[in-house]
């Protein structure tokens, strides 16, 4: 199994026409290539999660938190720390994108390269999963990803 592999790549390139600031285009491409996943799906997930792709921390009603561009949930903190990734590391945009790619790849391993895997990035509960996948699909159509 591949490790998460965090890099310090950040050239500051921007995706033209997307409503994101400092989108770290190079990090999406490199994280997706490392995990063998679609960079465009990863971008669409990021837009769905945090359209600013910033270090936002969101508090959930269940007491968990979502961190950064890819809104990595705190339920993953223990597993991430075993890979040497600490919660504060997720405030770094590029590291957060790499972790998001790692999480999406885990869902692909479980569900195959399907819309179920895309939806499971957010939730494995069928109704929530399917609604999320539909939202990501709409983003891909809107931005021609």
N, CA and C atoms as a LAMMPS dump frame, in Angstrom:
ITEM: TIMESTEP
0
ITEM: NUMBER OF ATOMS
435
ITEM: BOX BOUNDS ff ff ff
-5.0000000000000000e+02 5.0000000000000000e+02
-5.0000000000000000e+02 5.0000000000000000e+02
-5.0000000000000000e+02 5.0000000000000000e+02
ITEM: ATOMS id mol type element x y z
1 1 1 N 0.846 -1.18 0
2 1 2 C 0 0 0
3 1 3 C 0.889 1.24 0
4 2 1 N 0.559 2.21 -0.83
5 2 2 C 1.338 3.444 -0.897
6 2 3 C 1.139 4.251 0.371
7 3 1 N 2.193 4.912 0.8
8 3 2 C 2.049 5.837 1.918
9 3 3 C 1.487 7.15 1.388
10 4 1 N 1.216 8.071 2.274
11 4 2 C 0.568 9.314 1.892
12 4 3 C 1.5 10.235 1.115
13 5 1 N 2.768 10.215 1.388
14 5 2 C 3.774 11.017 0.691
15 5 3 C 3.402 12.487 0.593
16 6 1 N 3.868 13.256 1.533
17 6 2 C 3.62 14.687 1.558
18 6 3 C 4.811 15.4 0.928
19 7 1 N 4.538 16.323 0.004
20 7 2 C 5.616 17.075 -0.623
21 7 3 C 5.446 18.556 -0.323
22 8 1 N 6.482 19.294 -0.57
23 8 2 C 6.438 20.74 -0.347
24 8 3 C 6.2 21.494 -1.644
25 9 1 N 5.671 20.808 -2.663
26 9 2 C 5.432 21.447 -3.948
27 9 3 C 4.356 22.515 -3.81
28 10 1 N 4.671 23.738 -4.167
29 10 2 C 3.66 24.782 -4.222
30 10 3 C 4.205 25.932 -5.055
31 11 1 N 3.899 25.905 -6.332
32 11 2 C 4.401 26.915 -7.237
33 11 3 C 3.451 28.102 -7.303
34 12 1 N 2.185 27.894 -6.876
35 12 2 C 1.216 28.98 -6.863
36 12 3 C 0.519 29.188 -8.187
37 13 1 N 0.359 28.145 -8.975
38 13 2 C -0.38 28.254 -10.217
39 13 3 C -1.874 28.234 -9.908
40 14 1 N -2.66 28.854 -10.744
41 14 2 C -4.091 28.95 -10.501
42 14 3 C -4.87 28.357 -11.663
43 15 1 N -6.016 27.79 -11.369
44 15 2 C -6.924 27.332 -12.414
45 15 3 C -7.757 28.526 -12.855
46 16 1 N -7.663 28.873 -14.107
47 16 2 C -8.394 30.011 -14.637
48 16 3 C -9.885 29.68 -14.676
49 17 1 N -10.688 30.599 -14.173
50 17 2 C -12.129 30.453 -14.252
51 17 3 C -12.769 29.721 -13.095
52 18 1 N -12.007 29.152 -12.192
53 18 2 C -12.597 28.469 -11.05
54 18 3 C -12.64 29.406 -9.858
55 19 1 N -13.649 29.283 -9.03
56 19 2 C -13.818 30.207 -7.903
57 19 3 C -12.943 29.833 -6.718
58 20 1 N -11.676 29.642 -6.959
59 20 2 C -10.766 29.232 -5.905
60 20 3 C -9.574 30.166 -5.869
61 21 1 N -9.114 30.465 -4.672
62 21 2 C -7.899 31.264 -4.559
63 21 3 C -6.752 30.332 -4.234
64 22 1 N -5.608 30.595 -4.801
65 22 2 C -4.417 29.785 -4.562
66 22 3 C -4.744 28.295 -4.63
67 23 1 N -5.257 27.855 -5.769
68 23 2 C -5.807 26.511 -5.931
69 23 3 C -4.752 25.41 -5.929
70 24 1 N -3.501 25.741 -6.019
71 24 2 C -2.414 24.756 -5.979
72 24 3 C -2.581 23.7 -7.064
73 25 1 N -2.748 24.156 -8.276
74 25 2 C -2.947 23.285 -9.434
75 25 3 C -1.92 22.158 -9.473
76 26 1 N -0.681 22.475 -9.213
77 26 2 C 0.377 21.475 -9.274
78 26 3 C 0.174 20.388 -8.221
79 27 1 N -0.366 20.715 -7.077
80 27 2 C -0.579 19.721 -6.024
81 27 3 C -1.686 18.745 -6.401
82 28 1 N -2.727 19.198 -7.051
83 28 2 C -3.78 18.288 -7.499
84 28 3 C -3.219 17.306 -8.517
85 29 1 N -2.456 17.811 -9.468
86 29 2 C -1.878 16.935 -10.482
87 29 3 C -0.905 15.934 -9.867
88 30 1 N -0.014 16.416 -9.009
89 30 2 C 0.996 15.511 -8.453
90 30 3 C 0.384 14.518 -7.466
91 31 1 N -0.573 14.944 -6.657
92 31 2 C -1.222 14.028 -5.704
93 31 3 C -2.021 12.97 -6.458
94 32 1 N -2.737 13.386 -7.489
95 32 2 C -3.521 12.434 -8.279
96 32 3 C -2.605 11.443 -8.997
97 33 1 N -1.52 11.941 -9.565
98 33 2 C -0.58 11.047 -10.242
99 33 3 C 0.023 10.044 -9.256
100 34 1 N 0.383 10.511 -8.084
101 34 2 C 0.974 9.627 -7.07
102 34 3 C 0.013 8.504 -6.683
103 35 1 N -1.263 8.835 -6.531
104 35 2 C -2.252 7.836 -6.121
105 35 3 C -2.872 7.087 -7.309
106 36 1 N -2.603 7.546 -8.527
107 36 2 C -3.18 6.896 -9.7
108 36 3 C -4.68 7.142 -9.82
109 37 1 N -5.094 8.373 -9.525
110 37 2 C -6.509 8.743 -9.584
111 37 3 C -6.682 9.934 -10.514
112 38 1 N -7.918 10.281 -10.788
113 38 2 C -8.221 11.409 -11.662
114 38 3 C -7.998 12.736 -10.938
115 39 1 N -7.14 13.575 -11.501
116 39 2 C -6.91 14.905 -10.935
117 39 3 C -8.175 15.75 -11.039
118 40 1 N -8.952 15.573 -12.097
119 40 2 C -10.162 16.368 -12.259
120 40 3 C -11.233 15.987 -11.243
121 41 1 N -11.372 14.713 -10.936
122 41 2 C -12.314 14.316 -9.881
123 41 3 C -11.843 14.886 -8.553
124 42 1 N -10.544 14.828 -8.307
125 42 2 C -9.999 15.382 -7.065
126 42 3 C -10.285 16.881 -6.967
127 43 1 N -10.131 17.601 -8.07
128 43 2 C -10.442 19.037 -8.09
129 43 3 C -11.923 19.271 -7.799
130 44 1 N -12.785 18.472 -8.412
131 44 2 C -14.226 18.639 -8.21
132 44 3 C -14.605 18.355 -6.756
133 45 1 N -13.976 17.356 -6.14
134 45 2 C -14.217 17.076 -4.728
135 45 3 C -13.796 18.282 -3.892
136 46 1 N -12.656 18.866 -4.219
137 46 2 C -12.184 20.045 -3.48
138 46 3 C -13.169 21.205 -3.6
139 47 1 N -13.705 21.426 -4.786
140 47 2 C -14.68 22.499 -4.971
141 47 3 C -15.916 22.216 -4.125
142 48 1 N -16.359 20.981 -4.117
143 48 2 C -17.53 20.598 -3.321
144 48 3 C -17.256 20.784 -1.831
145 49 1 N -16.064 20.426 -1.392
146 49 2 C -15.722 20.477 0.03
147 49 3 C -15.442 21.891 0.524
148 50 1 N -14.667 22.654 -0.246
149 50 2 C -14.193 23.956 0.225
150 50 3 C -13.783 24.764 -0.998
151 51 1 N -14.715 25.476 -1.575
152 51 2 C -14.463 26.145 -2.85
153 51 3 C -13.319 27.146 -2.794
154 52 1 N -12.961 27.607 -1.616
155 52 2 C -11.811 28.521 -1.486
156 52 3 C -10.5 27.75 -1.411
157 53 1 N -10.578 26.474 -1.153
158 53 2 C -9.393 25.613 -1.029
159 53 3 C -8.403 26.22 -0.031
160 54 1 N -8.936 26.624 1.123
161 54 2 C -8.096 27.253 2.136
162 54 3 C -8.032 26.389 3.396
163 55 1 N -7.529 26.949 4.456
164 55 2 C -7.314 26.206 5.706
165 55 3 C -8.528 26.252 6.64
166 56 1 N -9.72 26.352 6.066
167 56 2 C -10.948 26.375 6.856
168 56 3 C -11.051 25.15 7.757
169 57 1 N -11.473 25.368 8.991
170 57 2 C -11.799 24.273 9.902
171 57 3 C -13.286 24.378 10.197
172 58 1 N -14.021 23.33 9.856
173 58 2 C -15.467 23.302 10.053
174 58 3 C -15.805 22.345 11.185
175 59 1 N -16.645 22.792 12.09
176 59 2 C -17.091 21.949 13.198
177 59 3 C -18.41 21.287 12.815
178 60 1 N -18.489 19.981 13.041
179 60 2 C -19.682 19.205 12.703
180 60 3 C -20.53 18.975 13.944
181 61 1 N -21.808 18.706 13.729
182 61 2 C -22.732 18.506 14.849
183 61 3 C -22.379 17.273 15.679
184 62 1 N -21.654 16.322 15.103
185 62 2 C -21.273 15.116 15.842
186 62 3 C -19.994 15.302 16.661
187 63 1 N -19.442 16.529 16.676
188 63 2 C -18.24 16.82 17.455
189 63 3 C -16.947 16.689 16.673
190 64 1 N -16.988 16.129 15.466
191 64 2 C -15.779 16.025 14.651
192 64 3 C -15.517 17.357 13.955
193 65 1 N -14.338 17.483 13.364
194 65 2 C -14.002 18.671 12.58
195 65 3 C -13.518 18.239 11.206
196 66 1 N -13.703 19.124 10.223
197 66 2 C -13.194 18.943 8.871
198 66 3 C -12.15 20.033 8.65
199 67 1 N -11.015 19.649 8.071
200 67 2 C -9.877 20.566 7.982
201 67 3 C -9.427 20.769 6.544
202 68 1 N -9.268 22.032 6.176
203 68 2 C -8.573 22.422 4.961
204 68 3 C -9.324 22.27 3.662
205 69 1 N -8.56 22.364 2.599
206 69 2 C -9.058 22.347 1.229
207 69 3 C -9.955 21.136 0.959
208 70 1 N -9.524 19.967 1.372
209 70 2 C -10.265 18.739 1.116
210 70 3 C -11.175 18.358 2.279
211 71 1 N -11.24 19.227 3.305
212 71 2 C -12.093 19.02 4.478
213 71 3 C -11.907 17.614 5.062
214 72 1 N -10.666 17.294 5.413
215 72 2 C -10.323 15.999 6.004
216 72 3 C -10.93 15.919 7.397
217 73 1 N -11.728 14.882 7.638
218 73 2 C -12.437 14.74 8.907
219 73 3 C -11.52 14.19 9.988
220 74 1 N -11.746 14.665 11.209
221 74 2 C -10.909 14.273 12.354
222 74 3 C -10.997 12.782 12.684
223 75 1 N -11.988 12.063 12.153
224 75 2 C -12.021 10.613 12.394
225 75 3 C -10.805 9.922 11.774
226 76 1 N -10.129 10.597 10.855
227 76 2 C -8.948 10.026 10.201
228 76 3 C -7.643 10.38 10.904
229 77 1 N -7.688 11.235 11.916
230 77 2 C -6.458 11.725 12.553
231 77 3 C -5.583 10.605 13.101
232 78 1 N -6.165 9.617 13.73
233 78 2 C -5.365 8.532 14.314
234 78 3 C -4.617 7.767 13.222
235 79 1 N -5.321 7.411 12.164
236 79 2 C -4.671 6.692 11.06
237 79 3 C -3.607 7.56 10.394
238 80 1 N -3.906 8.837 10.212
239 80 2 C -2.94 9.74 9.589
240 80 3 C -1.694 9.9 10.453
241 81 1 N -1.872 9.966 11.766
242 81 2 C -0.707 10.123 12.649
243 81 3 C 0.205 8.903 12.57
244 82 1 N -0.358 7.736 12.293
245 82 2 C 0.463 6.536 12.106
246 82 3 C 1.351 6.656 10.87
247 83 1 N 0.953 7.516 9.937
248 83 2 C 1.744 7.793 8.724
249 83 3 C 2.617 9.042 8.9
250 84 1 N 2.607 9.614 10.109
251 84 2 C 3.422 10.797 10.368
252 84 3 C 2.75 12.105 10.007
253 85 1 N 1.447 12.087 9.742
254 85 2 C 0.715 13.306 9.388
255 85 3 C -0.092 13.742 10.604
256 86 1 N 0.243 14.909 11.116
257 86 2 C -0.434 15.448 12.292
258 86 3 C -1.55 16.4 11.87
259 87 1 N -2.544 16.624 12.74
260 87 2 C -3.652 17.515 12.368
261 87 3 C -3.213 18.882 11.84
262 88 1 N -2.204 19.493 12.437
263 88 2 C -1.731 20.805 11.957
264 88 3 C -1.145 20.737 10.552
265 89 1 N -0.633 19.573 10.166
266 89 2 C -0.116 19.405 8.805
267 89 3 C -1.206 19.63 7.766
268 90 1 N -2.451 19.357 8.153
269 90 2 C -3.569 19.479 7.219
270 90 3 C -3.917 20.926 6.892
271 91 1 N -3.337 21.862 7.616
272 91 2 C -3.547 23.278 7.316
273 91 3 C -2.725 23.716 6.11
274 92 1 N -1.716 22.942 5.753
275 92 2 C -0.928 23.191 4.552
276 92 3 C -1.74 22.691 3.349
277 93 1 N -1.992 23.578 2.411
278 93 2 C -2.864 23.268 1.282
279 93 3 C -2.413 22.029 0.508
280 94 1 N -1.158 21.959 0.169
281 94 2 C -0.68 20.852 -0.647
282 94 3 C -0.726 19.533 0.138
283 95 1 N -0.331 19.558 1.385
284 95 2 C -0.403 18.345 2.201
285 95 3 C -1.849 17.882 2.324
286 96 1 N -2.75 18.819 2.488
287 96 2 C -4.167 18.498 2.606
288 96 3 C -4.669 17.831 1.327
289 97 1 N -4.253 18.319 0.189
290 97 2 C -4.658 17.746 -1.096
291 97 3 C -4.106 16.325 -1.223
292 98 1 N -2.867 16.108 -0.814
293 98 2 C -2.298 14.758 -0.853
294 98 3 C -3.085 13.806 0.046
295 99 1 N -3.497 14.282 1.208
296 99 2 C -4.288 13.442 2.112
297 99 3 C -5.668 13.18 1.504
298 100 1 N -6.259 14.187 0.876
299 100 2 C -7.53 13.981 0.191
300 100 3 C -7.418 12.94 -0.911
301 101 1 N -6.33 12.986 -1.659
302 101 2 C -6.101 11.989 -2.716
303 101 3 C -5.953 10.589 -2.116
304 102 1 N -5.253 10.503 -1.002
305 102 2 C -5.08 9.227 -0.297
306 102 3 C -6.435 8.677 0.158
307 103 1 N -7.273 9.549 0.726
308 103 2 C -8.586 9.11 1.2
309 103 3 C -9.474 8.666 0.025
310 104 1 N -9.47 9.429 -1.06
311 104 2 C -10.254 9.06 -2.233
312 104 3 C -9.764 7.715 -2.79
313 105 1 N -8.46 7.509 -2.829
314 105 2 C -7.905 6.232 -3.322
315 105 3 C -8.366 5.069 -2.441
316 106 1 N -8.465 5.297 -1.139
317 106 2 C -8.992 4.252 -0.246
318 106 3 C -10.417 3.877 -0.637
319 107 1 N -11.202 4.858 -0.998
320 107 2 C -12.584 4.591 -1.398
321 107 3 C -12.632 3.871 -2.746
322 108 1 N -11.715 4.19 -3.64
323 108 2 C -11.628 3.483 -4.926
324 108 3 C -11.263 2.022 -4.696
325 109 1 N -10.338 1.766 -3.772
326 109 2 C -9.989 0.376 -3.469
327 109 3 C -11.203 -0.4 -2.955
328 110 1 N -12.041 0.276 -2.224
329 110 2 C -13.207 -0.372 -1.628
330 110 3 C -14.363 -0.53 -2.618
331 111 1 N -14.628 0.496 -3.442
332 111 2 C -15.8 0.517 -4.312
333 111 3 C -15.483 0.445 -5.803
334 112 1 N -14.201 0.4 -6.15
335 112 2 C -13.815 0.465 -7.548
336 112 3 C -13.814 1.916 -8.015
337 113 1 N -13.374 2.134 -9.229
338 113 2 C -13.305 3.484 -9.79
339 113 3 C -14.701 3.859 -10.288
340 114 1 N -15.595 4.14 -9.326
341 114 2 C -17.012 4.359 -9.603
342 114 3 C -17.488 5.634 -8.909
343 115 1 N -18.728 6.012 -9.217
344 115 2 C -19.335 7.146 -8.521
345 115 3 C -19.592 6.813 -7.06
346 116 1 N -19.729 5.523 -6.732
347 116 2 C -19.851 5.142 -5.321
348 116 3 C -18.605 5.581 -4.553
349 117 1 N -17.442 5.391 -5.144
350 117 2 C -16.191 5.803 -4.492
351 117 3 C -16.146 7.316 -4.323
352 118 1 N -16.585 8.05 -5.333
353 118 2 C -16.616 9.516 -5.241
354 118 3 C -17.514 9.932 -4.081
355 119 1 N -18.703 9.371 -4.013
356 119 2 C -19.635 9.717 -2.947
357 119 3 C -19.152 9.288 -1.578
358 120 1 N -18.47 8.143 -1.534
359 120 2 C -17.961 7.62 -0.26
360 120 3 C -16.836 8.482 0.29
361 121 1 N -16.244 9.352 -0.531
362 121 2 C -15.274 10.309 -0.005
363 121 3 C -15.92 11.08 1.142
364 122 1 N -17.202 11.38 0.991
365 122 2 C -17.957 12.143 1.995
366 122 3 C -18.631 11.232 3.013
367 123 1 N -19.334 10.2 2.531
368 123 2 C -20.093 9.324 3.419
369 123 3 C -20.348 7.996 2.72
370 124 1 N -20.302 6.92 3.484
371 124 2 C -20.622 5.611 2.92
372 124 3 C -22.1 5.262 3.106
373 125 1 N -22.867 6.132 3.723
374 125 2 C -24.313 5.949 3.84
375 125 3 C -24.924 6.179 2.461
376 126 1 N -25.642 5.194 1.903
377 126 2 C -26.076 5.284 0.504
378 126 3 C -26.74 6.596 0.085
379 127 1 N -27.695 7.108 0.82
380 127 2 C -28.364 8.349 0.422
381 127 3 C -27.415 9.538 0.393
382 128 1 N -26.596 9.66 1.426
383 128 2 C -25.62 10.761 1.483
384 128 3 C -24.547 10.58 0.419
385 129 1 N -24.09 9.346 0.252
386 129 2 C -23.06 9.024 -0.751
387 129 3 C -23.533 9.419 -2.138
388 130 1 N -24.755 9 -2.493
389 130 2 C -25.248 9.223 -3.848
390 130 3 C -25.51 10.705 -4.127
391 131 1 N -26.036 11.421 -3.122
392 131 2 C -26.266 12.859 -3.293
393 131 3 C -24.939 13.602 -3.469
394 132 1 N -23.936 13.208 -2.712
395 132 2 C -22.623 13.834 -2.809
396 132 3 C -22.021 13.584 -4.191
397 133 1 N -22.075 12.34 -4.654
398 133 2 C -21.533 12.002 -5.976
399 133 3 C -22.227 12.807 -7.064
400 134 1 N -23.536 12.971 -6.95
401 134 2 C -24.274 13.765 -7.936
402 134 3 C -23.808 15.218 -7.914
403 135 1 N -23.521 15.741 -6.721
404 135 2 C -23.016 17.108 -6.608
405 135 3 C -21.645 17.271 -7.242
406 136 1 N -20.782 16.295 -7.047
407 136 2 C -19.447 16.333 -7.661
408 136 3 C -19.577 16.254 -9.179
409 137 1 N -20.465 15.402 -9.654
410 137 2 C -20.694 15.275 -11.097
411 137 3 C -21.149 16.609 -11.687
412 138 1 N -22.064 17.294 -11.021
413 138 2 C -22.544 18.6 -11.499
414 138 3 C -21.411 19.613 -11.555
415 139 1 N -20.527 19.575 -10.571
416 139 2 C -19.354 20.474 -10.564
417 139 3 C -18.464 20.152 -11.763
418 140 1 N -18.246 18.883 -12.034
419 140 2 C -17.41 18.504 -13.179
420 140 3 C -18.007 19.018 -14.489
421 141 1 N -19.33 18.921 -14.614
422 141 2 C -19.981 19.439 -15.829
423 141 3 C -19.868 20.957 -15.902
424 142 1 N -20.115 21.628 -14.776
425 142 2 C -20.093 23.09 -14.742
426 142 3 C -18.732 23.651 -15.141
427 143 1 N -17.68 23.032 -14.618
428 143 2 C -16.324 23.539 -14.863
429 143 3 C -15.583 22.788 -15.981
430 144 1 N -16.322 21.897 -16.635
431 144 2 C -15.739 21.122 -17.756
432 144 3 C -14.467 20.392 -17.334
433 145 1 N -14.539 19.739 -16.178
434 145 2 C -13.39 18.987 -15.667
435 145 3 C -13.395 17.571 -16.218
